[in-house]
């Protein structure tokens, strides 16, 4: 943990809020853990195995380290500016460039859209095939439409569904760990396979290639910056909750990775969009594959719903701040939900579903979030020159430096298809932003 610092700059670090500060350390830790422990591991761990081989745990370990580096920067910035709440605001404070700040926020929104699209594609895969056989793209599009309708109905209804689905998805991960290790204890599987790497790629490149995809499973912790203001004593509570929750998520992923690699071969895992079924089918204790598939589908649904909500609210928020056309900021009078923002983000997701597969969409999500994390780590270093007049968490300087380095490493593993999709989304954002900004200036 970092040390607290007190500096003498006037007023910038003062913390006053009209929100109720009711999120305790335990609640904040559970909130972050629920965000991170999502559906990514249910569907993408097989693709990671295809890149690294049997040692599927290794990319998850490296991805955990990379996530922790950036988490230290978030912990410092959130406790330094408890009312700021967001990567775009941190970038604006650090560099004072409105376009850079906008692109940071739009990259976060676009990352949420691509995450929802990737999970919709995952929903239409092997888990769904346990119940019905339908064209994958059609099933993914229908699923995305249903998520939009629930989003449109209201945030209260969506959050009620989220609580139930979070409990189900965590229970599913616990089941996989228990059955996987029980299989190994009963003499099943091949323990040596957990330490084998692909023979056609160097070990460092194999691990880094897998990490570029495994990083998807750790996304979500950055959203906690938006609720830190509502924590009790956020300058002490938030860093402890953030770092410990990430560590717990990492341990769970490592246990799943070890169990899965010992139970099934990398080739079998890589060819499946429902890789965790391998543990269920090999377990010495009978557990209906259809029931686990139902759990997995609910987990994927939960993730897609959360990302759909996040994307539409980010688009709505940027419109309310005058960064995008005001039409995105309209609300339904009765439901108080943003129909245009929901409709546009759903259409963007539909376009991504129709043109990309699961791996490409997941990589695009990672690329967009890595761009956000680059801005956060750079902001943490730049804002070191601006002390505030209140105690706050201070990360060791090496952490944001390593955060920048890790983001750059992940960027080196991106494909042309991934870069083109991410670039197109950001160009759409610029195309909406520049006319809005020019209109705002002319109206002054």
C-alpha positions as CSV (number, residue, x, y, z in Angstrom):
1,X,0.0,0.0,0.0
2,X,1.1,3.6,-0.5
3,X,1.7,6.2,2.1
4,X,-0.6,9.1,2.7
5,X,0.7,12.6,1.9
6,X,-0.4,16.1,2.8
7,X,0.4,19.0,0.6
8,X,-0.4,22.7,0.7
9,X,-2.1,23.5,-2.5
10,X,-5.4,25.3,-1.9
11,X,-8.7,23.7,-2.0
12,X,-8.2,21.2,-4.9
13,X,-8.2,18.1,-2.7
14,X,-11.1,19.2,-0.3
15,X,-13.7,16.5,-0.1
16,X,-17.3,17.6,0.2
17,X,-20.2,15.7,-1.2
18,X,-24.0,15.8,-1.2
19,X,-24.1,12.0,-1.7
20,X,-24.7,9.7,1.1
21,X,-21.4,8.0,2.1
22,X,-22.7,4.6,3.0
23,X,-20.3,2.1,1.1
24,X,-18.1,0.5,3.7
25,X,-14.8,-1.2,3.0
26,X,-16.6,-4.6,2.8
27,X,-19.3,-3.4,0.5
28,X,-16.8,-1.6,-1.7
29,X,-14.7,-4.7,-2.0
30,X,-17.7,-6.8,-2.9
31,X,-18.8,-4.2,-5.5
32,X,-15.4,-4.3,-7.2
33,X,-15.2,-8.1,-7.0
34,X,-18.6,-8.4,-8.5
35,X,-17.6,-6.1,-11.4
36,X,-14.3,-8.0,-12.1
37,X,-15.6,-11.6,-11.6
38,X,-17.6,-11.5,-14.8
39,X,-18.4,-13.6,-17.8
40,X,-15.1,-13.3,-19.6
41,X,-13.6,-16.4,-18.0
42,X,-16.6,-18.4,-18.9
43,X,-16.0,-18.0,-22.6
44,X,-12.4,-16.7,-23.3
45,X,-10.2,-19.0,-21.2
46,X,-10.3,-21.5,-24.1
47,X,-9.0,-18.9,-26.5
48,X,-6.2,-18.1,-24.1
49,X,-5.3,-21.8,-23.9
50,X,-5.1,-21.8,-27.7
51,X,-2.4,-19.1,-27.6
52,X,-0.3,-20.3,-24.6
53,X,-0.8,-24.0,-24.4
54,X,-1.5,-26.0,-21.2
55,X,-0.1,-23.3,-18.9
56,X,-3.3,-21.2,-19.2
57,X,-2.8,-19.8,-15.7
58,X,0.3,-17.9,-16.7
59,X,-1.4,-15.2,-18.9
60,X,-3.9,-14.7,-16.1
61,X,-1.2,-14.2,-13.6
62,X,0.5,-11.6,-15.8
63,X,-2.8,-9.9,-16.6
64,X,-3.4,-9.7,-12.8
65,X,0.0,-7.9,-12.4
66,X,-0.8,-5.5,-15.3
67,X,-4.3,-4.7,-13.8
68,X,-2.7,-4.1,-10.4
69,X,-0.2,-1.6,-11.8
70,X,-3.0,0.5,-13.2
71,X,-5.2,0.0,-10.1
72,X,-2.5,1.8,-8.1
73,X,-2.9,4.8,-10.4
74,X,-6.7,4.7,-10.0
75,X,-6.3,4.5,-6.2
76,X,-4.1,7.5,-6.1
77,X,-6.2,9.7,-8.4
78,X,-9.5,8.7,-6.9
79,X,-8.3,9.5,-3.4
80,X,-6.6,12.7,-4.5
81,X,-9.7,13.9,-6.3
82,X,-12.6,12.1,-4.7
83,X,-15.2,14.1,-6.6
84,X,-13.6,13.7,-10.0
85,X,-14.6,10.1,-10.7
86,X,-13.4,9.1,-14.1
87,X,-10.5,8.7,-16.4
88,X,-11.6,11.5,-18.7
89,X,-11.7,14.0,-15.8
90,X,-8.2,12.8,-14.7
91,X,-6.9,13.4,-18.2
92,X,-8.4,16.8,-18.3
93,X,-6.9,17.8,-15.0
94,X,-3.5,16.5,-16.0
95,X,-3.2,17.8,-19.6
96,X,-6.0,20.3,-20.1
97,X,-6.7,19.0,-23.6
98,X,-10.5,18.8,-24.2
99,X,-10.1,16.4,-27.2
100,X,-7.8,14.1,-25.3
101,X,-10.3,14.1,-22.4
102,X,-13.2,13.4,-24.7
103,X,-11.3,10.5,-26.5
104,X,-10.5,9.0,-23.1
105,X,-14.2,9.0,-22.2
106,X,-15.4,7.9,-25.6
107,X,-12.8,5.0,-25.5
108,X,-14.3,3.9,-22.2
109,X,-17.8,4.0,-23.7
110,X,-16.7,2.2,-26.8
111,X,-15.0,-0.5,-24.7
112,X,-18.3,-1.1,-22.9
113,X,-20.1,-1.4,-26.3
114,X,-17.6,-3.9,-27.6
115,X,-17.6,-5.9,-24.4
116,X,-21.4,-6.2,-24.6
117,X,-21.1,-7.3,-28.2
118,X,-18.5,-9.9,-27.4
119,X,-20.6,-11.3,-24.6
120,X,-23.6,-11.4,-26.9
121,X,-21.6,-13.5,-29.4
122,X,-20.5,-15.7,-26.5
123,X,-24.1,-16.2,-25.4
124,X,-24.9,-17.6,-28.9
125,X,-22.1,-20.3,-28.6
126,X,-21.7,-23.7,-27.1
127,X,-23.6,-23.0,-23.9
128,X,-26.7,-22.1,-25.8
129,X,-26.2,-25.1,-28.0
130,X,-27.0,-27.3,-25.0
131,X,-30.6,-26.1,-25.4
132,X,-31.2,-25.1,-29.0
133,X,-29.4,-24.8,-32.3
134,X,-29.8,-21.4,-34.0
135,X,-27.7,-19.2,-36.3
136,X,-25.1,-17.6,-34.0
137,X,-25.3,-14.1,-35.3
138,X,-29.1,-14.1,-35.2
139,X,-29.1,-15.3,-31.6
140,X,-26.5,-12.7,-30.6
141,X,-28.5,-9.9,-32.2
142,X,-31.8,-11.0,-30.6
143,X,-30.0,-11.2,-27.2
144,X,-28.6,-7.7,-27.6
145,X,-32.1,-6.4,-28.4
146,X,-33.5,-8.0,-25.3
147,X,-30.7,-6.5,-23.2
148,X,-31.6,-3.1,-24.6
149,X,-35.2,-3.5,-23.7
150,X,-34.3,-4.3,-20.1
151,X,-31.9,-1.4,-20.1
152,X,-34.7,0.9,-21.4
153,X,-37.2,-0.3,-18.8
154,X,-35.2,1.2,-16.0
155,X,-32.0,1.0,-13.9
156,X,-33.8,-0.3,-10.8
157,X,-35.1,-3.3,-12.6
158,X,-31.7,-3.9,-14.2
159,X,-29.9,-3.7,-10.9
160,X,-32.3,-6.2,-9.3
161,X,-31.6,-8.6,-12.0
162,X,-27.8,-8.0,-11.6
163,X,-27.8,-8.9,-7.9
164,X,-29.3,-12.3,-8.6
165,X,-27.1,-13.0,-11.7
166,X,-23.9,-12.0,-9.9
167,X,-24.6,-14.6,-7.2
168,X,-25.3,-17.2,-9.8
169,X,-22.1,-16.5,-11.8
170,X,-19.8,-16.5,-8.8
171,X,-21.4,-19.8,-7.7
172,X,-20.7,-21.3,-11.2
173,X,-17.0,-20.3,-10.8
174,X,-16.8,-21.9,-7.4
175,X,-18.4,-25.1,-8.8
176,X,-15.8,-25.3,-11.6
177,X,-12.9,-24.9,-9.1
178,X,-14.4,-27.6,-6.8
179,X,-15.1,-30.1,-9.5
180,X,-11.9,-29.5,-11.4
181,X,-9.7,-30.1,-8.4
182,X,-11.8,-33.0,-7.3
183,X,-11.1,-34.6,-10.7
184,X,-7.4,-34.2,-10.3
185,X,-7.5,-35.5,-6.7
186,X,-9.3,-38.6,-8.0
187,X,-6.6,-39.3,-10.5
188,X,-8.2,-37.7,-13.5
189,X,-6.6,-35.3,-16.0
190,X,-2.9,-34.6,-16.5
191,X,-1.3,-32.4,-13.9
192,X,1.9,-32.0,-16.0
193,X,-0.1,-30.3,-18.7
194,X,-0.5,-27.2,-16.5
195,X,3.1,-26.4,-17.1
196,X,3.4,-27.0,-20.8
197,X,3.6,-24.3,-23.4
198,X,3.0,-24.2,-27.1
199,X,6.0,-25.5,-29.0
200,X,5.8,-23.2,-32.0
201,X,6.1,-19.9,-30.2
202,X,8.6,-18.7,-27.6
203,X,7.3,-18.9,-24.0
204,X,7.4,-15.1,-23.4
205,X,5.5,-14.3,-26.6
206,X,3.0,-17.1,-25.9
207,X,2.3,-15.7,-22.4
208,X,2.1,-12.1,-23.7
209,X,-0.2,-13.1,-26.5
210,X,-2.5,-14.9,-24.0
211,X,-2.3,-11.9,-21.6
212,X,-3.6,-9.6,-24.3
213,X,-6.8,-11.6,-24.2
214,X,-6.9,-12.7,-20.6
215,X,-6.9,-9.0,-19.6
216,X,-10.5,-8.9,-20.7
217,X,-11.4,-10.9,-17.6
218,X,-10.0,-8.2,-15.3
219,X,-12.0,-5.3,-16.8
220,X,-14.6,-3.7,-14.6
221,X,-12.5,-2.4,-11.7
222,X,-12.2,1.0,-13.3
223,X,-16.0,1.6,-12.9
224,X,-15.6,1.7,-9.2
225,X,-14.1,5.2,-9.5
226,X,-17.7,6.4,-10.2
227,X,-18.9,5.3,-6.7
228,X,-15.9,6.1,-4.6
229,X,-17.5,9.4,-3.6
230,X,-20.2,7.4,-1.8
231,X,-17.7,5.4,0.3
232,X,-17.1,5.9,4.0
233,X,-13.7,7.6,4.3
234,X,-12.9,6.9,0.6
235,X,-9.2,8.0,1.0
236,X,-8.7,5.0,3.2
237,X,-11.4,2.6,2.1
238,X,-11.0,2.7,-1.7
239,X,-7.4,1.7,-2.2
240,X,-7.7,-1.2,0.2
241,X,-10.9,-2.4,-1.4
242,X,-9.7,-2.0,-5.0
243,X,-6.3,-3.8,-4.5
244,X,-7.7,-6.6,-2.4
245,X,-10.7,-7.3,-4.7
246,X,-8.4,-7.6,-7.7
247,X,-6.1,-9.9,-5.8
248,X,-9.0,-12.2,-4.8
249,X,-10.3,-12.2,-8.4
250,X,-6.8,-13.1,-9.6
251,X,-6.6,-16.0,-7.2
252,X,-10.0,-17.4,-8.4
253,X,-8.9,-17.1,-12.1
254,X,-5.6,-18.9,-11.3
255,X,-7.4,-21.8,-9.6
256,X,-9.8,-22.1,-12.5
257,X,-6.9,-21.9,-15.0
258,X,-4.9,-24.6,-13.3
259,X,-7.9,-27.0,-12.9
260,X,-9.0,-26.5,-16.5
261,X,-5.6,-27.1,-18.0
262,X,-5.1,-30.3,-16.0
263,X,-8.6,-31.6,-17.0
264,X,-8.7,-30.7,-20.8
265,X,-6.2,-30.3,-23.6
266,X,-5.5,-26.8,-25.0
267,X,-6.8,-27.8,-28.5
268,X,-10.1,-29.0,-27.1
269,X,-10.4,-25.8,-25.1
270,X,-9.5,-23.5,-28.0
271,X,-12.2,-25.0,-30.2
272,X,-15.0,-24.4,-27.7
273,X,-16.9,-21.2,-26.8
274,X,-18.0,-23.0,-23.6
275,X,-14.7,-24.2,-22.3
276,X,-15.7,-24.7,-18.7
277,X,-18.0,-27.5,-19.7
278,X,-14.9,-29.6,-20.0
279,X,-14.6,-29.6,-16.2
280,X,-18.2,-30.5,-15.7
281,X,-18.1,-33.4,-18.2
282,X,-14.9,-34.8,-16.7
283,X,-15.9,-34.5,-13.0
284,X,-16.1,-37.6,-10.9
285,X,-19.4,-36.2,-9.4
286,X,-22.2,-36.1,-11.9
287,X,-23.5,-32.6,-12.6
288,X,-25.9,-31.9,-15.5
289,X,-24.1,-30.1,-18.3
290,X,-27.3,-28.3,-19.3
291,X,-27.6,-26.9,-15.8
292,X,-24.1,-25.5,-15.8
293,X,-24.7,-24.1,-19.3
294,X,-27.7,-22.3,-17.9
295,X,-25.5,-20.9,-15.2
296,X,-23.0,-19.8,-17.8
297,X,-25.7,-18.2,-20.0
298,X,-27.0,-16.2,-17.0
299,X,-23.4,-15.1,-16.2
300,X,-22.9,-14.0,-19.8
301,X,-26.3,-12.2,-19.7
302,X,-25.3,-10.3,-16.5
303,X,-22.1,-9.1,-18.0
304,X,-23.7,-8.0,-21.3
305,X,-26.4,-6.1,-19.3
306,X,-23.9,-4.3,-17.1
307,X,-21.8,-3.2,-20.1
308,X,-24.9,-2.1,-22.0
309,X,-26.0,0.0,-19.1
310,X,-22.5,1.5,-18.7
311,X,-22.2,2.3,-22.4
312,X,-25.5,4.1,-22.6
313,X,-25.0,6.1,-19.4
314,X,-21.5,7.2,-20.6
315,X,-22.9,8.4,-23.9
316,X,-25.8,10.1,-22.0
317,X,-23.3,11.7,-19.6
318,X,-21.1,13.1,-22.4
319,X,-24.2,14.6,-24.0
320,X,-25.2,16.3,-20.8
321,X,-21.8,17.8,-20.5
322,X,-22.1,19.3,-24.0
323,X,-19.4,17.0,-25.5
324,X,-21.9,15.2,-27.8
325,X,-25.2,16.3,-29.5
326,X,-27.9,17.0,-27.0
327,X,-30.2,14.3,-28.5
328,X,-28.2,11.6,-26.7
329,X,-29.1,13.3,-23.4
330,X,-32.8,12.9,-23.7
331,X,-34.7,10.9,-21.1
332,X,-38.0,9.1,-21.2
333,X,-40.3,11.1,-19.0
334,X,-41.7,8.1,-17.1
335,X,-38.8,5.6,-17.0
336,X,-36.0,8.3,-16.7
337,X,-33.8,6.2,-19.1
338,X,-31.9,7.6,-22.1
339,X,-33.6,6.0,-25.2
340,X,-31.4,7.5,-27.9
341,X,-28.2,6.7,-26.0
342,X,-29.5,3.1,-25.5
343,X,-30.6,2.8,-29.1
344,X,-27.3,4.1,-30.6
345,X,-25.1,1.9,-28.3
346,X,-27.2,-1.1,-29.2
347,X,-26.9,-0.4,-32.9
348,X,-23.1,0.0,-32.5
349,X,-23.0,-3.4,-30.7
350,X,-25.1,-4.9,-33.5
351,X,-22.7,-3.7,-36.1
352,X,-19.8,-5.2,-34.2
353,X,-21.6,-8.5,-33.8
354,X,-22.3,-8.7,-37.5
355,X,-18.7,-8.1,-38.5
356,X,-16.5,-9.7,-35.8
357,X,-16.0,-13.0,-34.0
358,X,-15.6,-13.5,-30.2
359,X,-11.8,-13.2,-30.1
360,X,-11.6,-10.1,-32.3
361,X,-14.3,-8.3,-30.3
362,X,-12.7,-9.2,-27.0
363,X,-9.3,-7.9,-28.2
364,X,-11.0,-4.7,-29.4
365,X,-12.4,-4.2,-25.9
366,X,-9.0,-4.8,-24.4
367,X,-7.4,-2.3,-26.8
368,X,-9.9,0.4,-26.0
369,X,-9.5,0.0,-22.3
370,X,-5.7,-0.1,-22.6
371,X,-5.9,3.3,-24.2
372,X,-8.0,4.5,-21.2
373,X,-5.4,3.0,-18.8
374,X,-2.6,4.7,-20.6
375,X,-4.3,8.0,-20.0
376,X,-4.8,7.2,-16.3
377,X,-1.2,6.1,-15.7
378,X,0.1,9.2,-17.5
379,X,-2.3,11.4,-15.6
380,X,-1.1,9.9,-12.3
381,X,2.5,10.8,-13.1
382,X,1.7,14.3,-14.5
383,X,-0.5,15.2,-11.5
384,X,2.3,14.4,-9.0
385,X,3.4,18.0,-9.7
386,X,0.1,19.3,-8.3
387,X,-0.2,18.5,-4.6
388,X,-3.5,18.7,-2.8
389,X,-4.3,19.9,0.7
390,X,-5.6,16.7,2.0
391,X,-4.1,13.3,2.9
392,X,-4.4,10.7,0.1
393,X,-3.1,7.4,-1.1
394,X,0.2,7.7,-2.9
395,X,1.3,4.9,-5.1
396,X,5.0,4.0,-5.4
397,X,6.2,5.9,-8.5
398,X,7.2,2.6,-10.1
399,X,3.6,1.5,-10.3
400,X,2.2,4.0,-12.9
401,X,5.5,3.6,-14.8
402,X,5.0,-0.1,-14.9
403,X,1.3,0.5,-15.8
404,X,2.4,2.5,-18.8
405,X,4.9,-0.1,-19.8
406,X,2.3,-2.9,-19.5
407,X,-0.2,-1.1,-21.6
408,X,2.4,-0.5,-24.3
409,X,3.3,-4.2,-24.2
410,X,-0.4,-5.2,-24.8
411,X,-0.6,-2.8,-27.6
412,X,2.2,-4.6,-29.4
413,X,0.0,-7.7,-29.6
414,X,-2.9,-6.2,-31.4
415,X,-4.0,-7.3,-34.9
416,X,-4.9,-5.1,-37.8
417,X,-8.6,-6.1,-37.5
418,X,-8.6,-5.1,-33.8
419,X,-6.9,-1.8,-34.5
420,X,-9.3,-1.0,-37.4
421,X,-12.4,-1.6,-35.3
422,X,-11.2,0.4,-32.4
423,X,-10.0,3.2,-34.7
424,X,-13.4,3.3,-36.5
425,X,-15.2,3.7,-33.2
426,X,-13.0,6.5,-32.1
427,X,-13.4,8.2,-35.5
428,X,-17.1,8.1,-35.0
429,X,-16.6,9.8,-31.7
430,X,-14.5,12.6,-33.2
431,X,-17.1,13.0,-36.0
432,X,-19.7,13.7,-33.3
433,X,-17.5,15.7,-31.0
434,X,-16.0,18.3,-33.4
435,X,-19.3,19.7,-34.8
436,X,-20.8,19.8,-31.2
437,X,-17.8,21.7,-30.0
438,X,-17.8,24.2,-32.9
439,X,-21.6,24.7,-32.4
440,X,-21.0,25.4,-28.7
441,X,-18.3,28.0,-29.5
442,X,-20.5,29.8,-32.1
443,X,-23.4,29.9,-29.6
444,X,-21.4,31.8,-27.0
